[in-house]
Amino acid sequence: MKVRYAGVFSVNTATSPPAQKELFGHPRGLYVLAMTEMWERFSFYGTRAFLVLYLVAAVDKGGLGWSNEKQGTVYGLYAGSVYLFGLLGGWVADRFIGARLCVVFGALGIIAGNSLLAAGTANLVYPGLALIAIGTGFLKPNTTTMVGSLYAPKDIRRDKAFSIYYMGINTGALLSPLVCGPLAELVNWRIGFLVAAIGMVLGLIQYLLQQKLLGDVGTRITKKARVAIDAAKKPFTRPEWMRIAAIGIFFVFSAIFWAAFEQAGSSLNLFADQMTSKNLFGFPIPASILQSVQPIFVITLAPIIASLFVRMGKHEPSSPIKFSLGLLGASAGFWVVAYASSLTVFGKVSVNWLLLVYFLHTLGELCLSPVGLSLMTKLAPPRINGLMMGVFFASIAAGNYAAGFIGGNFEPNAASLVHLFGLVATVTLAAAIILVFLTPWIKKLMGDVK
């Protein structure tokens, strides 16, 4: 007998989810979800590539003419809310309509939000950003939990599945700045937002047309099933509480990482626009195109990093150590950009400095982000799986709020930037060291979860 709990995870007496048709050793539903997330990320990163540039651009150039401080506050609230609403999206899926329908509502919100921004009027900026944030909060955590629901808890393919899913994310993140950024900067800001909306439309269409490939994953809970679940519900066990405590610790260090990493869309984006020569291989480029650099590195390096961890076998680092490595990568990148900032006293610097920064940050991201997604589906008690995925995304929200605050302190002069970026580098390095010392204790909390 099996009872679905809100379509996010399954309460099973069996040892595995229902058998599904496979492609390359994985359920075909995985590729549907990866494509959905690819188009969502196309939309999100397409907008992110030029959003702060649009906010600070002069009114006579089609922008809003905001100050760095104001754009930093708004950007941080927006980027943080995108992930904070994941808590709401996970809760609604768990308790009411299921993950599958939440994804549809989320996509519609993203389309509507970008359409409002494409209207090009200042009074529609706030509602447009709000709709995107809410829509992403409904879509993103629920596609992720459905990926986990395709596999049995002990299925060794799960981590590989999240690597494939993560490739979908970064394919969208790679393509969108190359399309939306130049259209926005060189043609019209409104066109950039419109193309981001169209990307999500395409994602929603393919998702709706391929529902049968998802089987019954993510479907709405029935009243009969809810009664059965409520009757069988028991308090969390001690091991479950310990794993929830581990999630709380990962939350803190994840937030610190994302506060640094998400400078890509704020302070590092402004650094690219105002402090670099904006020439790549001798050709002038819009600053927004550099937002594609990290996804290129992800797609290139992800198979290498994954293969390296597999080859390490029993010597593969534990999840807490991987998180620590992620923080070290972020720290190293900011030491580099702090040094590059010191060189701006002589004039604008080469974009190659940012390429190195993004390379180091990508190494850190690959050690932390896919691991974090997989961990949430393994550590969370099944009946709150969607909510706990929302908690993980809330850590990204907290990081983005902090990232906006940091970005709001951007000032285009060497001394200020060395101080700003050096502070971020120091904090992330300290967090990495602390996490190493906490690792033995965290592993005890995690129990048999690796």
C-alpha positions in Angstrom: 0.0 0.0 0.0 1.2 3.5 -0.8 -0.1 6.9 0.2 1.1 10.1 -1.5 1.8 13.0 0.8 0.9 16.1 -1.3 2.8 14.8 -4.2 6.1 16.0 -2.9 7.3 12.7 -1.4 5.7 9.4 -0.9 4.8 7.5 2.3 5.5 4.0 1.1 5.4 0.5 2.5 7.2 -0.4 -0.7 11.0 0.2 -1.1 10.8 2.3 -4.2 8.6 4.7 -6.2 6.5 3.3 -9.1 8.6 2.1 -12.0 8.9 4.6 -14.8 10.2 4.6 -18.3 13.9 5.4 -18.4 16.3 7.3 -20.6 20.1 7.0 -20.1 19.5 5.1 -16.9 17.1 7.7 -15.3 13.3 8.2 -15.3 12.2 10.3 -18.2 10.5 12.6 -15.8 13.9 13.8 -14.7 14.5 15.4 -18.1 11.1 17.0 -18.1 11.9 18.7 -14.8 15.4 19.6 -15.9 14.0 21.3 -19.0 11.4 23.1 -16.9 14.1 24.4 -14.6 16.3 25.3 -17.5 13.7 27.7 -18.9 12.9 29.1 -15.4 16.6 29.8 -15.0 16.7 31.3 -18.5 14.0 33.7 -17.4 15.6 34.4 -14.0 19.2 34.9 -15.1 18.1 36.7 -18.3 16.6 39.4 -16.1 19.4 39.3 -13.5 22.0 39.9 -16.2 20.9 43.5 -16.7 18.5 44.3 -13.9 20.9 46.4 -11.7 22.2 48.0 -14.9 18.7 49.0 -15.8 18.0 50.3 -12.3 21.0 52.6 -12.3 21.0 53.7 -15.9 20.1 57.3 -16.6 16.5 58.1 -17.4 17.5 59.5 -20.8 19.0 56.1 -21.6 15.8 54.2 -20.7 16.8 53.3 -17.2 15.4 54.4 -13.8 18.3 56.5 -12.6 18.4 55.0 -9.2 21.4 55.4 -6.8 23.6 52.4 -6.0 22.3 52.3 -2.5 18.6 52.2 -3.6 19.2 49.5 -6.3 21.2 47.5 -3.8 18.3 47.5 -1.4 15.7 46.6 -4.0 17.9 44.0 -5.7 18.6 42.3 -2.4 14.9 42.3 -1.4 14.0 40.9 -4.8 16.7 38.3 -5.1 16.1 37.2 -1.5 12.4 37.0 -1.9 12.8 34.8 -4.9 14.1 32.1 -2.6 12.2 33.0 0.6 8.9 32.4 -1.2 10.2 28.8 -1.6 9.0 28.3 2.0 5.5 29.2 0.9 5.6 27.2 -2.3 6.8 24.1 -0.4 4.2 24.5 2.3 1.3 24.9 -0.2 2.5 21.9 -2.1 2.8 19.8 1.0 -0.5 20.7 2.5 -2.9 21.6 -0.3 -2.4 21.3 -4.1 0.8 19.3 -4.6 4.1 20.1 -6.3 2.9 19.6 -9.8 0.2 22.3 -9.8 2.5 24.6 -7.8 4.9 24.5 -10.7 2.2 25.7 -13.1 1.1 28.6 -10.9 4.8 29.5 -10.4 5.5 29.6 -14.1 2.4 31.8 -14.7 3.6 34.3 -12.0 7.1 34.5 -13.6 5.5 35.2 -17.0 3.2 37.9 -15.6 6.0 39.5 -13.6 8.4 39.8 -16.6 5.5 41.1 -18.7 4.9 43.9 -16.3 8.6 44.8 -16.3 8.5 44.8 -20.1 5.8 47.5 -20.0 8.7 49.8 -19.1 7.0 52.0 -16.5 8.6 52.7 -13.1 5.4 52.1 -11.1 5.2 48.5 -12.4 8.7 47.6 -11.3 7.8 46.6 -7.8 4.7 44.5 -8.7 6.6 42.9 -11.5 9.5 41.9 -9.3 7.1 40.6 -6.7 5.3 38.4 -9.1 8.6 36.9 -10.3 9.6 36.3 -6.7 6.4 34.6 -5.8 6.3 32.6 -9.0 9.9 31.3 -8.5 9.1 30.4 -4.9 6.3 28.2 -6.1 8.2 26.6 -9.1 11.8 26.1 -8.0 11.5 24.1 -4.8 8.8 21.9 -6.1 10.6 20.9 -9.3 13.5 20.0 -7.1 11.5 17.9 -4.6 9.9 16.1 -7.6 13.3 15.2 -8.8 14.0 13.6 -5.4 10.6 11.8 -5.5 11.5 10.0 -8.7 14.0 7.9 -6.7 13.8 5.6 -3.7 15.5 7.0 -0.6 18.5 4.7 -1.0 18.8 4.9 -4.8 22.4 5.6 -5.6 21.4 7.4 -8.8 19.9 10.3 -6.8 23.1 12.4 -6.6 23.8 11.8 -10.3 20.2 12.9 -11.1 20.8 16.2 -9.3 23.9 16.7 -11.3 21.9 16.3 -14.5 19.2 18.6 -13.1 21.9 21.1 -12.2 23.2 21.0 -15.8 19.7 22.0 -16.9 19.8 24.9 -14.5 23.1 26.1 -15.8 22.2 25.7 -19.5 19.5 28.2 -19.0 21.8 30.4 -17.0 24.4 30.3 -19.8 22.1 31.1 -22.7 20.0 33.9 -21.2 22.6 36.6 -20.6 23.9 36.0 -24.1 20.4 36.7 -25.4 18.6 38.9 -22.9 21.6 41.0 -21.9 22.7 42.4 -25.2 19.1 42.9 -26.3 18.4 44.9 -23.1 21.6 46.9 -23.1 22.1 47.5 -26.8 18.5 47.7 -28.1 15.9 48.3 -25.4 15.6 47.2 -21.8 12.0 46.2 -22.3 12.9 43.6 -24.9 15.2 41.9 -22.4 12.3 41.5 -20.0 10.0 40.3 -22.8 12.4 37.6 -24.0 12.7 36.4 -20.3 8.9 36.1 -20.2 8.9 34.1 -23.5 11.5 31.7 -22.1 9.2 30.8 -19.2 6.3 30.4 -21.6 8.3 27.8 -23.5 9.2 26.0 -20.3 5.6 25.9 -19.2 4.4 24.5 -22.5 6.9 21.6 -22.5 6.1 20.9 -18.9 2.3 20.6 -19.6 2.7 18.5 -22.7 4.9 15.9 -20.9 2.9 15.4 -17.7 2.5 11.6 -18.3 6.3 11.2 -18.1 6.1 12.2 -14.4 3.8 9.4 -13.5 2.0 10.2 -10.3 4.9 12.3 -8.8 3.7 15.7 -7.6 0.0 15.0 -7.9 -2.5 16.5 -5.5 -3.3 14.6 -2.3 -6.8 13.3 -2.0 -9.0 13.7 1.1 -8.9 9.9 1.6 -5.1 9.9 1.5 -4.9 12.9 3.9 -7.1 11.0 6.4 -4.7 8.0 6.1 -1.7 10.1 6.6 -3.1 12.0 9.6 -4.0 8.7 11.2 -0.5 7.3 10.7 1.3 10.5 11.6 3.7 10.3 14.5 6.0 12.7 16.3 9.4 13.1 14.8 11.9 10.6 16.1 15.2 11.6 17.7 17.2 10.7 14.5 14.8 12.9 12.5 15.2 15.8 14.9 19.0 15.4 14.6 18.8 15.5 10.9 16.6 18.6 11.1 19.3 20.2 13.3 21.9 19.4 10.7 19.7 21.2 8.1 19.7 24.2 10.4 23.6 24.2 10.5 23.8 23.8 6.7 21.3 26.7 6.4 23.8 29.1 8.2 26.8 28.3 6.0 24.7 28.1 2.9 23.5 31.7 3.6 27.1 32.9 4.0 28.2 31.3 0.7 25.3 32.8 -1.3 25.8 36.2 0.2 29.2 36.1 -1.4 28.3 34.2 -4.6 25.4 36.4 -5.5 27.6 39.5 -5.8 27.8 38.3 -9.4 24.5 40.0 -10.1 25.1 43.1 -8.0 28.6 44.5 -7.0 30.5 42.3 -9.5 28.1 43.3 -12.2 28.7 47.0 -11.4 32.4 46.3 -11.2 32.3 44.8 -14.7 30.3 47.8 -16.0 32.3 50.6 -14.4 35.7 49.3 -13.5 36.8 47.0 -16.4 37.7 47.7 -20.0 34.8 45.6 -21.1 36.9 44.0 -23.8 37.0 40.2 -24.3 39.6 38.8 -26.7 39.9 42.3 -28.2 36.2 42.7 -28.8 34.0 45.2 -26.9 31.2 43.5 -25.0 28.2 44.5 -22.8 28.8 44.0 -19.1 25.8 41.7 -18.9 27.4 39.1 -21.2 29.8 38.3 -18.4 26.9 36.8 -16.5 27.2 33.8 -18.8 30.8 33.0 -17.6 29.9 31.1 -14.5 27.4 28.8 -16.3 30.0 28.1 -18.9 32.4 27.1 -16.2 29.7 25.0 -14.5 28.9 23.0 -17.6 32.6 22.5 -18.3 33.7 21.7 -14.8 30.7 19.8 -13.4 31.5 16.5 -15.1 35.1 16.8 -14.0 34.3 17.6 -10.4 31.7 14.8 -10.2 34.1 12.3 -11.8 36.9 13.3 -9.3 34.6 12.7 -6.3 33.6 9.3 -7.7 37.2 8.3 -8.3 38.0 9.2 -4.7 35.7 6.4 -3.6 35.7 6.0 0.2 38.0 9.0 0.4 35.4 11.3 -1.1 34.9 14.4 1.2 31.9 14.4 3.4 29.0 16.8 2.7 30.2 19.3 5.5 33.7 19.3 4.0 32.3 19.9 0.5 30.4 22.9 1.9 33.7 24.1 3.4 35.4 23.8 0.1 32.6 25.8 -1.5 33.2 28.6 1.0 37.0 28.5 0.3 36.3 28.9 -3.4 34.1 32.0 -2.7 36.8 33.4 -0.5 39.6 32.9 -3.0 37.5 34.7 -5.7 37.1 37.7 -3.5 40.7 37.9 -2.6 41.4 38.1 -6.4 38.8 40.8 -7.0 40.1 42.8 -4.0 43.5 42.8 -5.5 42.2 43.7 -8.9 40.3 46.6 -7.3 43.6 47.9 -6.0 44.8 48.2 -9.6 42.0 50.5 -10.6 44.0 53.4 -9.2 45.8 53.2 -12.6 42.6 53.0 -14.6 40.1 50.3 -15.7 41.3 46.7 -15.4 41.0 43.7 -17.7 37.9 41.6 -17.5 40.2 38.6 -17.2 40.3 39.3 -13.5 36.6 38.6 -13.3 37.0 35.5 -15.4 39.4 34.2 -12.7 37.0 35.2 -10.0 34.1 33.4 -11.6 36.2 30.3 -12.2 37.0 30.1 -8.4 33.4 30.8 -7.5 32.2 28.1 -9.8 34.5 25.6 -8.2 33.0 26.6 -4.9 29.5 26.4 -6.2 30.0 22.9 -7.6 31.2 21.7 -4.2 28.2 23.2 -2.3 25.1 23.7 -4.4 24.3 20.3 -5.9 25.3 18.7 -2.6 22.9 21.0 -0.7 20.0 20.1 -3.0 20.6 16.4 -2.7 21.1 16.6 1.1 17.7 18.3 1.7 15.9 15.4 0.0 17.9 12.9 2.1 17.9 14.7 5.5 14.3 15.9 5.6 11.6 13.7 7.1 9.4 12.6 4.2 6.2 14.4 5.4 7.9 17.8 5.4 10.2 17.3 2.4 8.8 20.2 0.5 9.0 22.5 3.5 12.6 21.6 4.2 13.5 22.2 0.6 11.9 25.6 1.1 14.1 26.1 4.1 17.2 25.4 2.0 16.0 28.0 -0.5 15.4 30.3 2.4 19.1 30.1 3.2 19.7 31.3 -0.4 17.2 34.1 0.3 19.1 35.2 3.4 22.3 35.2 1.4 20.7 37.3 -1.3 19.3 39.8 1.2 22.9 40.2 2.5 24.2 40.3 -1.1 21.9 43.2 -1.8 23.2 45.1 1.3 26.8 44.4 0.3 26.2 45.5 -3.3 24.5 48.7 -2.1 27.9 49.7 -0.6 29.6 49.6 -4.0 31.6 52.8 -4.7 33.7 53.0 -7.9 37.0 53.8 -6.2 39.9 51.5 -5.4 40.1 52.0 -1.6 36.4 51.4 -1.1 36.3 48.3 -3.3 39.4 46.7 -1.7 37.8 47.1 1.7 34.4 45.8 0.5 35.7 42.7 -1.3 38.4 42.0 1.3 35.7 41.9 4.0 33.7 39.4 2.0 36.8 37.3 1.4 37.6 37.3 5.2 34.1 36.3 6.3 33.8 33.4 3.9 37.3 32.2 4.8 36.5 32.2 8.5 33.2 30.4 7.9 35.1 27.7 5.9 37.5 27.1 8.8 34.7 27.0 11.4 32.8 24.5 9.4 35.8 22.2 9.2 36.0 22.1 13.0 32.3 21.4 13.3 32.3 18.6 10.8 32.6 15.6 13.2 29.6 16.8 15.2 27.6 17.5 12.1 28.2 14.0 10.8 26.8 12.6 14.0 23.7 14.6 13.5 23.3 13.4 10.0 23.4 9.7 11.1 23.5 7.4 8.1 23.1 10.2 5.6 26.3 10.8 3.7 
